[in-house]
């Protein structure tokens, strides 16, 4: 086992020495590259980060603050307009609701009007019908009395025709009959 391990150790040590040389070569290249990069950065200011310009930044900040204030003023103005419009909308909705209620009420009244007119007409016609009925009763009564008087008068005229006076028969006008019936009611 010792003999077989010896060639392996030699191979491994050779490899290790080669790897060390490669590592040294790489280290040298990295060092050269870093020196070159340092020279490039030191000689070229464009690689350097810019120095802050405080005055420019302050002016930009001031401009942004002014823009922000302007936007805030616009937002406040629009909020006031929205509030005003919202109150107008609320008032309009209330008036629409009131008008809708009033319209419904008026529609109901219009639908009930024929019944109301019939009822009022009936209420007004009741005394008229009663008056007409009363006048018709009086008229029948007067006609009956007139027939009775006419009959008696006819009998008397027959009996009186022997006595000699003949009375003319004048028809009475209708207005005279109603005026005659009025005192009887009183």
Secondary structure, DSSP 8 states (H G I E B T S, - for coil): -HHHHHHHHHHHHHHHHHHHHHHHHHHHHHHHHHHHHHHHHHH-GGGS-----HHHHHHHHHHHHHHHHHHHHHHHHHHHHHHHHHHHHHHHHHHHHHHHHHHHHHHHHHHHHHHHHHHHHHHHHHHHHHHHHHHHHHHHHHHHHHHHHHHHHHHHHHHHHTTT---------HHHHHHHHHHHH-
